[in-house]
Structure formats: structure tokens, C-alpha cells
Amino acid sequence: MRRSRQQRDRVTIQDVAQRAGVSAMTVSNVVNRTGKVGESTRARVRAIIEEMGYVPSQAARHLVGAAPARIGLIYLDIESMFLSLAHGEVSAAAAEKGLQLMVRRAGAATPDKAAAVALSLVRSGADALLLIPPFAELLTGTPALRTLGVPAVAIATAGPLPDMATVRIDNHAAGRAVADLLIARGYRRIAIITGPGGHSDSVARLDGYKSALAAHGIPFRPELCAEGLFSFETGLIATDILLNLPQPPDAIMAANDDMAAAALWAAHRRGLVPPRDLAVTGFDDTLVATRVWPALTTVRQPIKDMAVRAIDLLVEALGRSAAASGAAAGGMVAGIAPTPRDVVLDFTLVERGSVRPA
């Protein structure tokens, strides 16, 4: 049977062993820093690993057995309640399955940075990747992801991706539901603070907002759209821009709770009384949603359920990966991606005091 291009191109532990003139077990011992390997042999194998671009996989690590599978998680260098909650839920779900979680901060949302951090995780022993926006979008369809050859699952994306499983809500529908609620409560100059343009989930929420406006015959006004970075600080800046307009909004939809909390803070600072003078809505239903006054009307993402489903998909893929590696006697690629599937979970629109009642 012909192997796929990914399987042909990926360097295997057997390739390294053949080039170095040692056994696959010796290469595995070098990768895992285990066993008795002479320093000269260890140095030669390491040099060949670097030269050939070999990425250690689950099969290579488990030639020596014992070590639990490791899941790599990449996050952006921002303070976000959603990221904090997602990290905690992923950690708990991984621990429940006996997996280790490896975490790396990317610091910048660029394709090169995402690829470099993902490679660092895999070279450090990650057997699979769990990706949070924007890293799934930055890596999907790239040679870098194919070269890694490990399973990847994304959570909280806007839609399905071609080369990894996704676990998400319908962000377009959620964005529309929030805007529909505000319109039903009598608000008409509805502004939106989006996340960064590279985050597909934020783009989908914006599209849902636009769909609601169009359905109710309300024109979309570009001046009522401000971009934030999912942080409290950028939420303050965006809110001040919106409230300084000659005709300021009577409602602000924020793409996450952090920026919504900032919008409330900015409103209070100006002497406005939410929701009488300004309605504010958030997204995610993180802890901050009930720690501000008035408490936020927001969209609740089932973050715990997303984490559990994502880890289950990775465990499934790792099981197939190990089985395929053993059956192929070393000729097959170790990393096998989860069967591409799009798991869409339900969201909940939680009404609290930041929007006037019906």
C-alpha cells in the first residue's frame, strides 16, 4: 500500500537509527535521556537528529514504555480570563486521562512564532497539540503542521478546519443571539468591540452581529465597530473611542467578558448608569461576568465540555497512532491526526443586569 506524502516525508526513528548505525532503542534512549548510551554515541545521534530534522513522536518515546502521553498547549502572552479558565479545564481533563500537559507561551500571534513554539513542544516530547485561537488558524494547512506529524485538536474556533478536529460553539449564532436580544430590548445604536482580526471566533461573532442588524433593517455603521485585543486595557480604549462619538452608542457588545468589564468601568467613569444609559454584553461567562456591577449579560461557552471532548479526541488519535506504528514495524509515521470532525456544542445566553429587562 502506498504511503501518504506526509508519511513519506516524515523522518522516522528508524531513519535516524540507520544513519547513525545504531538501534532504534538507542535513538529512543537518547531522545528520552534514558538507558546506558556512551557520550560519543549520544552526541552523534543528537547531531543526526538535528541534521535530519527528526521530531520525536509518541511511538519513539514509548519504545521504552512507561512515560505517559504529553499534550502540548500554546497560549498567547495576554491576560485573559478565558485562557485562564481554558487552561484549568484542559489540565483537569488531561489529568483525568493520565496525560501530562506541557504549556508554552508564544508571545506573538504570527505563523512563524506558532510554528516555532509547536516544534519546540514536540521536540520536548509532546505527543499531540491542543490549539486555542489564534494558533489553530495560524497552523492549519501549513507545511509546519504536516512536518510535526502529531495529532492536533482545536477548541473555540469559528468553524471546521481541514487537518484537525475542532470543538466549538456556533459563534455566528451566538453573536446574532446577543444582537437580537439588544434589539428586542429597544437598543438601536449598537456598537461592537471585536477581538483581533486574526481570531476567527471573533470574526464570526462580528458577522452574527451584522446579520442581526440586517434582519431588523438597521444599517451597519463602521464607526460603531472598534477592535480590541481581548484585554481589559484595550476594552477601555475601544469604549472611550465609541463613547466619544458625536452620536455615541446606546449599547456595546464586547467579544469577551474582559472587554465588557472595561466598557462598564468606562461608563461608570463618565457618570453613565448601565443599563439605563448604556447596555453592555460580554462573551464566555467567565468569573469576571459576576464580579462587575451590574453583572454581565453574556454568552456562556461550555469550556469544561470543550476541554473534555478535545482531550477525548486526542486520546483516540494517540491510540490509533500507537497501533499503526506497531503494525507497520517502524515504516509508518507515528503521528496520526484525529479524523477531521467538527464538534459543535450548545451555548447559553445568560441574561443579567447589564441589559434592561423586557
C-alpha positions in Angstrom: 0.0 0.0 0.0 1.4 3.4 -0.9 2.1 5.7 2.0 0.7 9.3 2.0 3.0 12.2 1.3 3.1 13.1 5.0 4.2 9.5 5.8 6.9 9.5 3.1 8.3 12.9 4.1 8.4 12.5 7.8 11.7 11.3 9.3 11.2 8.3 11.5 13.2 6.9 14.4 14.3 4.1 12.1 15.8 6.6 9.6 17.9 8.2 12.4 19.0 4.8 13.7 20.1 3.6 10.2 22.0 6.8 9.5 23.7 6.6 13.0 24.4 2.9 12.7 22.6 2.2 16.0 19.3 0.6 17.0 16.0 2.4 17.3 16.1 1.7 21.0 19.4 3.6 21.3 17.8 6.6 19.5 14.9 6.4 21.8 17.2 6.3 24.8 18.9 9.4 23.5 15.6 11.2 22.9 14.4 10.3 26.4 17.7 10.7 28.2 17.4 7.2 29.4 19.4 4.0 29.3 23.2 3.5 29.0 24.5 5.2 25.9 28.1 6.3 25.6 28.7 10.0 25.3 30.2 9.8 21.8 27.2 7.8 20.6 24.8 10.1 22.3 26.5 13.2 20.7 26.5 11.5 17.2 22.8 10.6 17.5 21.8 14.1 18.6 23.7 15.6 15.7 21.9 13.4 13.2 18.6 14.1 14.8 19.3 17.8 14.3 20.6 17.3 10.8 17.6 15.2 9.6 15.0 17.3 11.4 13.7 14.4 13.3 10.8 15.2 15.6 10.3 12.6 18.4 6.9 11.1 18.4 4.8 9.1 20.8 6.0 5.8 19.3 9.6 6.8 19.8 9.1 7.7 23.4 7.0 4.6 24.1 9.7 2.2 22.8 11.0 2.5 26.3 7.4 2.3 27.7 6.2 3.8 31.0 6.1 7.5 30.0 2.5 8.9 29.8 1.5 10.8 26.7 2.1 14.5 26.7 -0.3 17.2 25.3 1.2 20.5 24.2 -0.8 23.7 24.7 0.2 27.0 23.2 -1.2 30.3 24.6 -0.7 34.0 23.7 1.0 36.4 26.1 -2.1 38.2 27.2 -4.1 38.3 30.4 -7.4 36.7 29.6 -10.0 35.1 31.9 -11.0 32.7 29.0 -7.4 31.5 28.5 -7.0 31.0 32.3 -10.3 29.0 32.5 -9.5 27.0 29.4 -6.0 26.2 30.7 -7.5 25.0 34.0 -10.2 22.8 32.3 -7.7 21.3 29.8 -5.3 20.5 32.7 -8.1 18.8 34.6 -9.3 16.8 31.6 -5.8 15.7 30.7 -5.1 14.6 34.3 -8.3 12.6 34.3 -7.0 10.6 31.4 -3.5 10.2 32.9 -1.9 12.6 30.4 0.7 15.3 31.1 0.1 18.9 29.9 3.0 20.9 28.5 2.4 24.6 28.2 4.3 27.2 26.1 3.7 30.9 25.7 4.0 32.2 22.1 4.3 35.9 22.9 3.2 36.8 19.4 0.4 35.6 17.1 2.3 35.0 13.9 2.6 31.9 11.7 6.4 31.7 12.2 6.1 32.1 16.0 3.3 29.5 16.2 5.3 27.0 14.1 8.4 27.6 16.2 6.6 27.1 19.5 4.8 24.0 18.2 8.1 22.5 17.1 9.6 23.3 20.5 6.8 21.4 22.2 7.1 18.4 20.0 10.8 18.2 20.3 10.4 18.4 24.1 8.2 15.4 24.0 4.7 16.5 23.2 2.7 13.7 21.5 -0.2 15.9 20.5 -1.2 19.5 20.4 -4.3 21.2 21.7 -4.7 24.6 20.0 -6.6 27.7 21.1 -7.3 30.6 18.8 -5.5 32.1 17.0 -3.0 29.2 16.8 -5.2 26.7 15.1 -5.8 29.2 12.3 -2.1 30.1 12.1 -1.1 26.4 11.8 -3.8 24.8 9.8 -2.9 23.8 6.3 0.8 24.7 6.8 3.9 22.6 6.0 4.9 23.2 9.6 1.9 21.3 10.9 2.3 18.5 8.4 6.0 18.1 9.3 5.3 17.8 13.0 3.1 14.7 12.3 1.4 14.7 15.6 -2.4 14.8 16.3 -3.9 18.3 16.8 -7.3 19.3 18.1 -8.6 22.9 18.2 -11.1 24.4 20.6 -13.2 27.6 20.3 -12.6 28.1 16.5 -15.2 29.7 14.3 -15.7 26.6 12.1 -14.2 23.3 11.0 -10.6 23.0 9.9 -9.3 20.6 7.2 -6.5 18.9 9.0 -7.6 18.8 12.7 -10.6 18.1 14.7 -12.5 21.1 16.2 -14.6 21.5 19.3 -16.5 24.8 19.4 -19.8 26.6 19.6 -21.6 28.3 16.7 -20.0 31.8 17.2 -22.0 33.3 14.4 -25.3 32.2 16.0 -24.1 33.4 19.4 -23.2 36.8 18.1 -26.5 37.1 16.4 -28.4 36.0 19.6 -26.8 38.8 21.6 -27.6 41.4 19.0 -31.2 40.1 18.6 -31.6 40.4 22.4 -30.4 44.0 22.4 -32.7 45.0 19.5 -35.6 43.3 21.2 -35.0 45.4 24.3 -35.1 48.6 22.3 -31.5 49.4 21.7 -30.7 50.7 18.2 -27.2 52.3 18.1 -25.4 49.0 19.0 -21.7 49.1 18.9 -19.3 46.1 19.0 -15.8 45.7 20.4 -14.2 42.9 18.4 -11.2 40.8 19.2 -8.2 40.8 16.9 -8.9 40.2 13.2 -6.8 37.0 13.2 -9.2 35.3 15.7 -11.8 33.5 13.6 -14.2 33.2 16.5 -14.3 37.0 16.9 -14.8 37.4 13.2 -17.8 35.0 13.4 -19.3 36.9 16.3 -19.0 40.2 14.3 -20.7 38.5 11.3 -23.5 37.4 13.6 -23.9 40.9 14.9 -24.1 42.2 11.3 -26.7 39.6 10.4 -28.9 40.7 13.2 -28.7 44.3 12.2 -29.6 43.4 8.6 -32.5 41.2 9.7 -34.0 44.2 11.6 -33.4 46.8 9.0 -30.6 48.5 11.0 -27.7 49.7 8.9 -24.2 48.6 9.9 -22.2 51.7 10.8 -18.4 51.2 10.7 -17.8 53.9 13.3 -19.6 51.7 15.8 -17.1 48.9 15.3 -13.9 49.1 17.4 -11.2 46.5 17.7 -9.7 45.2 20.9 -7.2 42.6 21.9 -9.4 40.6 24.3 -7.8 42.6 27.2 -9.3 44.9 29.8 -6.9 47.7 28.7 -7.9 47.6 25.1 -11.5 47.4 26.1 -11.1 50.7 27.9 -9.5 52.3 24.8 -12.2 51.0 22.5 -15.0 52.1 24.8 -13.6 55.6 25.1 -13.4 55.8 21.3 -17.0 54.7 21.0 -18.4 57.0 23.7 -16.6 60.0 22.3 -18.5 59.7 19.0 -20.9 62.7 18.2 -23.7 60.1 18.4 -22.4 57.5 20.9 -23.9 54.0 21.1 -26.7 53.1 23.5 -25.4 49.5 23.7 -21.9 47.8 23.4 -21.4 44.2 22.6 -17.9 43.1 23.6 -16.3 39.9 22.1 -15.3 38.7 25.6 -16.0 39.4 29.3 -12.7 41.2 30.0 -13.5 43.9 27.4 -17.1 44.1 28.5 -16.0 44.7 32.1 -13.8 47.5 30.8 -16.8 49.0 29.0 -18.8 49.1 32.2 -15.9 50.7 34.0 -15.6 53.4 31.4 -19.3 54.0 31.5 -19.2 54.4 35.3 -16.3 56.8 35.0 -18.4 59.1 32.7 -21.3 59.0 35.1 -23.4 56.8 32.9 -25.8 54.3 34.6 -25.9 50.9 32.9 -28.3 49.6 31.6 -30.4 52.8 31.6 -27.8 54.9 29.7 -25.8 52.1 28.1 -26.2 48.4 27.8 -23.1 46.2 27.8 -22.8 42.5 26.9 -19.9 40.1 27.1 -18.9 36.7 25.9 -17.6 33.5 27.6 -19.3 33.8 31.1 -16.0 33.8 33.0 -15.7 34.8 36.6 -15.5 38.5 35.9 -19.0 38.4 34.5 -20.5 38.2 38.0 -17.8 40.4 39.7 -18.8 43.6 38.0 -21.8 45.9 38.5 -24.2 45.4 37.1 -23.5 41.7 36.4 -22.9 41.0 32.7 -25.4 39.6 30.2 -23.1 37.3 28.3 -22.8 34.1 26.2 -21.7 31.1 28.2 -19.3 28.8 26.4 -19.2 25.3 27.7 -15.4 25.4 28.3 -15.3 22.4 30.5 -17.2 20.3 28.0 -15.0 21.6 25.2 -11.8 20.6 27.0 -13.1 17.1 27.8 -14.2 16.4 24.2 -10.9 17.7 22.9 -8.9 15.5 25.2 -11.0 12.5 24.3 -10.4 13.1 20.6 -6.6 13.3 21.2 -6.6 10.1 23.3 -8.5 8.4 20.5 -5.9 9.6 17.9 -3.0 8.7 20.1 -4.4 5.2 20.4 -4.7 4.8 16.7 -1.2 6.3 16.3 0.4 3.7 18.6 -1.5 0.9 16.9 -0.5 1.9 13.4 3.2 2.4 14.5 3.3 -1.1 16.0 1.6 -2.7 13.0 3.9 -1.0 10.5 7.1 -2.2 12.2 8.5 1.3 12.1 7.7 2.2 8.5 4.7 4.3 9.2 4.6 7.9 10.6 4.0 7.9 14.3 1.6 10.9 14.4 -1.9 10.3 13.0 -4.3 13.2 13.1 -7.8 12.7 14.6 -10.4 12.0 12.0 -11.4 15.5 10.9 -14.6 16.3 12.6 -16.4 19.3 13.8 -18.0 19.0 17.3 -20.4 21.9 17.9 -21.7 22.3 21.4 -24.6 24.4 22.7 -24.0 27.9 24.1 -26.3 29.7 26.6 -27.3 33.3 26.5 -27.2 34.3 30.2 -29.2 37.4 31.0 -28.1 39.6 33.9 -28.4 43.2 34.9 -26.3 44.9 32.2 -29.2 44.9 29.8 -32.6 46.3 30.6 -35.3 43.7 31.2 -38.1 43.0 28.8 
